[in-house]
Amino acid sequence: MRAIVFGGSGAVGISILTAIAERRDKFQNVTLVLRRKIDNLETLFFPSAPGDGSYFIQVIVDNFDSQDWMTAKQLQTDFDVAFYALGGKRREVDYDTYRKIELEYPRSIMAFLKRRNVQEVHYISSFGSSPTSFMSVLRYKYEAEGIISRAGIKCTFIYRVGGVLTPDKRGMHAFLQVLARFTDPWHSWSIPSEVLGKAIVNNCCSGADSREEIELRIIEHDQIIKLGSAN
């Protein structure tokens, strides 16, 4: 499969890349659309192989406000599957910027994926996303789910994931990560990043040739845990 990943430098994106590296035989190459470059990316995942940039192809995009990023040479090709892990942290940006990242960027990205003949998209949403939530974060995620699912891609998988636990605290807020490690050993509302990445890539690789009847599938947090815990 030819894959494209949006948001590969964040906690979720890195977890997806790690899982892809473990199943390299399933992916011809992986194009990453990033806001910042990851140094020594190939040697990070494949220490014994020369990092010539032919497997992980990085495209740096400062912002998605215009459609100029779509003209990058590395993006003038078709892809089979897309992983959408791009998102903003509400505590780090202002309201307008956060809304733009969560609701405007998906429209342009999904239009791009449609033109690039992508057959399958995996979108990482949030546990508890709802149009009536008192939290704007969860309302926006629900609205973004609608944008993603109506884009006309053959198969769409939406992952409503809980708080992401990472060694470097790049996932959910550091205090919540500490709280989760003490109070949620069964991961009823939290998930280790490596389990999340494995769940998404396992689902992508499982039955990839027999998606004829799948148009939209929403995968809730407990199902994600099971997918990521499978061998």
Secondary structure by P-SEA (a helix, b strand, c coil): cbbbbcccccaaaaaaaaaaaaacccccbbbbbccccccccccccccccccccccbbbbbbcccccccccccccccccccbbbcccccccccccaaaaaaaccaaaaaaaaaaaaacccbbbbbbbcccccccccaaaaaaaaaaaaaaaccccbbbbbbccbbbbcccccccaaaaaaaacccccccccccaaaaaaaaaaaaaccccccccccbbbbcaaaaaaaaacc
